[in-house]
Amino acid sequence: MKDWAVAHISIQDGLFYHRSEYTFFSLNGALKHFCELTGEKIRDPIDDYC
């Protein structure tokens, strides 16, 4: 079971839309994916090797 996730939440016409991007074993894995979505860089987490 993975404890961390990155999700995209938006509001359109008064409705909430939720999309799961991915799940991760570590916070670093989730942060790396989030940073990639925003154009930032972070070092390699354990999720890259599992």
Number of C-alpha atoms within 10 A of each C-alpha: 6 9 10 15 18 17 13 9 10 11 9 7 5 7 8 9 10 11 10 10 13 14 18 21 17 16 17 17 23 22 20 20 21 19 13 12 11 9 8 11 13 13 8 11 17 12 15 10 6 7
